[in-house]
Amino acid sequence: MTDYTEIRHQLHEHPQTAGNEQFAHDLIVRHLQGLHPDKVYTHVGGYGVIAVWGKDLQAPTIAFRADTDALPIGHRCGHDGHTTILLRLAELIDQNGSTYRHINVLLLWQPAEETGQGAQSVLESGILQQYDIKAFYALHNLPGYPLGTVVLTGDLGATKGAELSCKHTFAAASTGIVYHLDGRETHASTPELGINPDLAVAEMVKSFNRFNGDSGEFRQSTLICVRVGSPAFGTSAGHGEVMFTLRAFSNDEMERLLADANSTVDEIAGRYGLTVTRSLVEPFRATENNGSCVEAIEKAAEEVPLRVRYQMEPNRWSEDFGTYLLHFPGAMFGIGSGEHHAELHHPDYDFPDELIEPAAQLFGKIIATF
């Protein structure tokens, strides 16, 4: 019998950051060699792996995703646990293969989630688009909730219906944005002959504070870094950079926030005679859950059984699973890793092994409702 706790510990002992997940890739492929998927794709979008049970590309497909990358400080977000849950699910599918003959079941082990690049890289491989994916699921462990509790967003009973709604959004959209401001450097003794971006930068920082909640919907602007000039005391600065992280609870609101931020910077820069260029850093889309898929999670949780808890607003952190939800109906949910468990990304965090089996069983029940 496969020891999934030992597999999780092996992954934990070999953390690899985004784009370097070869150990996880090879472990997953070896595990699948002992099972009977009809198709296995390797090196998907980097070190991703896709396994499919079912041969009919026209059949409806249900898909599940786990993330495999680690942080620079190690597996302190639980991706080793998520990966192991999907490996256990693969075994459950293998054991119940005859039950799923009318559908395809697709499992995706995805690299590079932490940088927000993995989902897009997998989509660019074109593999997912070959299948008629009707529902796509993922989970993330959540410290602060009782062990094994399923966490969804929205009021109890408010998840009915198949429409997309911010009430179902699991995690926020976010992006880093860097504004490059170019003026004209000059001698420090004659600053009036140059164009120093200092006052414009100060005005930008102050102006961005108004984005925190001014639209009636959640939006947030966080100042990350400011650079003006260089430590050369004979010069008056001619270049500056301002970096913010922007967040919103819906993709539409994020688009509005970006537009407001850019127009604000353009207006300020114009008044001071500065040229502006901008770049986005690690953009994440909001995970806007499909209502029908949320219902399937609720039903499956009842059958395991696992308790369901509803949080009143989405998580403020972001998850690149939202990229898939732009293309396929699906849903992401949380599963509690303990009320007093160390928080995600904390040096003391470690994924609780007790979650592996109930989480895999929950995914299996979701397949059974499909």
Residue pairs with C-beta under 8 A, 6 or more apart in sequence:
2 31
2 88
2 91
4 84
4 87
4 88
4 353
4 356
4 357
5 353
5 356
7 27
7 31
7 84
7 87
8 80
8 81
8 83
8 84
8 351
8 353
8 356
10 27
11 23
11 24
11 27
11 75
11 80
11 83
11 84
12 74
12 75
12 80
12 350
12 351
14 23
14 24
15 70
15 71
15 74
15 75
15 80
16 22
16 23
16 24
16 69
16 70
17 69
17 70
17 71
17 72
17 114
18 69
18 111
18 112
18 113
18 114
18 115
18 117
18 118
19 46
19 47
19 69
19 111
19 112
19 115
19 117
20 47
20 69
21 46
21 47
21 68
21 69
21 70
21 111
21 112
22 47
24 47
24 68
24 69
24 83
24 109
24 111
25 42
25 43
25 47
25 48
25 49
25 68
25 109
25 111
28 49
28 68
28 83
28 87
28 109
29 40
29 42
29 49
31 87
31 90
32 40
32 49
32 51
32 90
35 51
35 90
35 91
35 94
36 53
36 94
36 97
37 51
37 52
37 53
37 90
37 94
38 52
38 53
38 54
38 55
39 50
39 51
39 52
39 55
40 49
40 50
40 51
40 52
41 49
41 50
41 51
41 52
41 125
41 127
42 49
44 50
44 108
44 122
44 125
44 127
45 110
45 111
45 112
45 118
45 120
45 121
45 122
45 123
45 124
45 125
46 111
46 112
46 118
46 121
47 68
47 111
48 68
48 108
48 109
48 110
48 111
48 118
48 121
48 122
48 125
49 108
49 109
50 106
50 107
50 108
50 109
50 127
50 128
51 90
51 106
51 107
52 61
52 104
52 105
52 106
52 107
52 131
53 93
53 94
53 97
53 100
53 104
53 105
53 106
54 61
54 100
54 101
54 103
54 104
54 105
55 104
56 104
57 104
57 130
57 131
57 132
58 132
59 102
59 103
59 104
59 132
60 103
60 104
60 132
60 134
60 370
61 103
61 104
61 105
61 106
61 131
61 132
61 133
61 134
62 103
62 104
62 105
62 106
62 133
62 134
62 135
62 136
62 137
62 366
62 367
62 370
63 105
63 106
63 107
63 108
63 128
63 131
63 133
63 135
63 136
63 137
63 328
63 330
64 86
64 89
64 105
64 106
64 107
64 108
64 136
64 137
64 138
64 363
65 86
65 107
65 108
65 109
65 110
65 136
65 137
65 138
65 321
65 324
66 79
66 82
66 83
66 85
66 86
66 107
66 108
66 109
66 110
66 138
67 79
67 82
67 83
67 109
67 110
67 111
67 113
67 114
67 118
67 138
68 79
68 82
68 83
68 109
68 110
68 111
68 113
69 79
69 111
69 112
69 113
69 114
69 115
69 118
70 76
70 77
70 79
70 80
70 114
71 77
71 114
71 345
73 345
73 347
75 350
75 351
76 344
76 345
76 346
76 347
76 349
76 350
77 114
77 344
77 345
77 349
78 140
78 141
78 337
78 344
78 349
78 351
79 113
80 351
81 141
81 351
81 352
81 353
81 355
81 356
82 139
82 140
82 141
83 109
84 356
85 139
85 355
85 356
85 359
85 360
85 363
86 107
86 109
86 360
86 363
88 356
88 357
88 360
89 107
89 360
89 363
89 364
90 107
92 360
92 361
92 363
92 364
93 100
93 105
93 107
93 364
93 367
96 364
99 368
100 367
103 370
104 131
104 132
105 367
106 128
106 131
106 133
108 122
108 128
110 118
110 119
110 122
111 118
111 121
112 118
112 121
113 119
113 319
113 320
113 321
115 282
116 282
116 283
116 284
116 318
116 320
117 282
117 320
118 320
119 320
119 321
119 322
119 323
119 324
120 320
120 323
122 128
123 129
123 323
123 324
123 327
128 324
128 327
128 328
129 327
133 328
133 330
134 328
134 329
134 370
135 290
135 292
135 293
135 296
135 328
135 329
135 330
135 331
135 366
135 370
136 293
136 324
136 325
136 328
136 329
136 330
136 331
137 293
137 297
137 330
137 331
137 332
137 333
137 363
137 366
138 319
138 321
138 330
138 332
139 332
139 333
139 334
139 335
139 359
139 362
139 363
140 319
140 332
140 333
140 334
140 335
141 334
141 335
141 336
141 337
141 344
141 351
141 352
141 355
142 151
142 334
142 335
142 336
142 337
142 344
143 336
143 337
143 338
143 341
143 342
143 343
143 344
143 349
144 336
144 339
144 341
144 343
145 151
145 309
145 334
145 335
145 336
145 337
145 338
145 339
146 307
146 309
146 336
146 338
146 339
147 336
147 337
147 338
147 352
147 354
147 355
148 306
148 307
148 335
148 336
148 354
148 355
148 358
149 306
149 307
149 308
149 309
149 335
149 336
150 297
150 301
150 306
150 307
150 308
150 309
150 333
150 334
150 335
150 336
150 362
151 308
151 309
151 310
151 311
151 333
151 334
151 335
151 336
152 159
152 168
152 170
152 289
152 294
152 297
152 298
152 308
152 309
152 310
152 311
152 333
152 334
153 167
153 168
153 169
153 170
153 289
153 310
153 311
153 312
153 313
153 314
154 165
154 167
154 168
154 294
154 310
155 167
155 310
155 312
156 310
158 167
158 310
159 167
159 168
159 291
159 294
159 295
159 298
160 291
160 295
161 291
161 292
162 290
162 291
162 292
163 291
164 288
164 289
164 290
164 291
165 288
165 291
166 217
166 249
166 250
166 288
166 314
168 288
168 289
168 290
168 291
168 294
168 331
169 249
169 250
169 286
169 287
169 288
169 289
169 314
170 287
170 289
170 314
170 315
170 319
170 331
170 332
170 333
170 334
171 284
171 286
171 287
171 314
171 315
171 316
171 317
171 318
171 319
171 322
171 332
172 218
172 247
172 248
172 249
172 284
172 286
172 314
172 315
172 316
172 317
172 318
173 247
173 248
173 249
173 250
173 251
173 253
173 254
173 283
173 284
173 285
173 286
173 318
173 322
174 245
174 246
174 247
174 248
174 254
174 283
174 284
174 317
174 318
175 245
175 246
175 254
175 258
175 280
175 281
175 282
175 283
175 284
176 224
176 243
176 244
176 245
176 246
176 280
176 281
176 282
176 283
177 243
177 244
177 245
177 246
177 258
177 261
177 278
177 279
177 280
177 281
178 241
178 242
178 243
178 278
178 279
178 281
179 204
179 241
179 242
179 243
179 265
179 276
179 277
179 278
180 239
180 240
180 241
180 276
180 277
180 278
180 279
181 197
181 200
181 201
181 239
181 240
181 241
181 242
181 269
181 274
181 275
181 276
182 197
182 238
182 239
182 274
182 275
182 276
182 277
183 194
183 195
183 196
183 197
183 237
183 238
183 239
183 240
183 272
183 273
183 274
183 275
184 194
184 195
184 238
185 194
185 229
185 235
185 236
185 237
185 238
185 239
186 193
186 194
186 235
186 236
186 238
187 193
187 234
187 235
187 236
188 233
188 234
188 235
188 236
190 236
191 236
194 236
194 238
195 238
195 272
195 273
195 274
196 228
196 229
196 236
196 237
196 238
197 228
197 237
197 238
197 239
197 240
197 272
197 274
198 228
198 237
198 240
199 272
200 240
200 268
200 269
200 271
200 272
200 274
201 226
201 228
201 240
201 242
203 268
204 242
204 264
204 265
204 268
205 223
205 226
205 242
207 264
207 268
208 221
208 223
208 244
208 261
208 264
209 221
211 219
211 220
211 221
211 246
211 257
211 260
211 261
212 219
212 220
212 221
213 219
213 220
215 253
215 256
215 257
217 248
217 249
217 250
217 253
218 247
218 248
218 249
218 253
218 313
219 246
219 247
219 248
219 253
219 254
219 257
220 245
220 246
220 247
220 248
220 316
221 244
221 245
221 246
221 257
221 261
222 244
222 245
222 246
222 247
223 242
223 243
223 244
224 243
224 244
224 245
225 241
225 242
225 243
226 240
226 241
226 242
226 243
227 240
227 241
227 242
228 237
228 239
228 240
228 241
229 235
229 236
229 237
229 238
229 239
229 240
230 237
243 281
244 261
246 254
246 257
246 258
246 261
247 254
247 316
247 318
248 254
248 256
248 257
248 286
249 286
249 313
249 314
250 286
250 288
251 285
251 286
251 288
251 322
251 326
254 285
254 286
262 278
265 276
265 278
266 276
269 275
269 276
284 318
284 319
284 320
284 322
284 323
285 320
285 322
285 323
285 325
285 326
286 314
286 318
286 322
287 314
287 319
287 321
287 322
287 325
287 332
288 322
288 325
289 325
289 330
289 331
289 332
289 333
290 325
290 329
290 330
290 331
292 329
293 329
293 330
293 331
294 331
294 333
296 331
296 366
296 369
296 370
297 308
297 331
297 333
297 362
297 366
298 308
299 365
299 369
300 362
300 363
300 365
300 366
300 368
300 369
301 307
301 308
301 362
301 365
302 308
303 365
303 368
304 358
304 361
304 362
304 365
306 335
306 358
306 362
309 336
315 334
317 344
319 332
321 330
321 332
322 332
324 330
325 332
335 355
335 358
335 359
335 362
337 351
337 352
337 355
338 352
341 349
341 352
342 348
342 349
342 350
343 349
